[in-house]
């Protein structure tokens, strides 16, 4: 597994990996029990969100209000998946390669890696506790007719935070990291303060060099403080 230490500001870094499309696997047989049904629902929701996320935004096919609301919700889920995908992958990895800017020493890059994973671990632990309380409260809505949309929302967040928590812990305690410097990542730091239009050519060039199709979108979100 390749993980990239991406400079998104003069003194701020984020971890990034490209989508492998296998973050959660739905069970082949019909699930039994609440936990397995929840896992299958989570997998189905992610698969649908990924399909919606790949749908062109300028698609002109008319949709009902409900369909537009659902599409917007699925796109939000797809963006959330993109932010947590690295940690979901990492929970199964015992060895990984960290590609970092070549103006950092291995010791500096390793320190930034641990600092970032620790920050993610603490954040997802906090939100797992918060959303678990909200999820428990949403069980009362089962008494109401219709689908429990709020319950599905909390289910998605609870499972997502749990998987992210496991990934961060795996990266901190079990994964063996091999470090590799790369000058292309160093180039990104010089454009972090530029407007998106002014830095687009540089970011696209780095993405092409590293074969990272979705890096430009990730970089723009992080550089504008949306993560």
Secondary structure, 3 states (H helix, E strand, C coil): CEEEEEEEECCEEEEECCCCCCCCCCCCCCCCCHHHHHHHHHHHHHHHHHHHHCCCCCCCCCCCHHHHHHHHHHHHHHHHHHHHHHHHHHCCCCEEEEEEECCCCHHHHHHHHHHHHHHHHHHHHHHHHHHHHHHHHHHHHHHCCCCCHHHHHHHHHHHHHHHHHHHHHHHHHCCEEEEEEEHHHHHHHCCCCCCHHHHHHHHHHHHHHHCCCCHHHHHHHHHCCCC
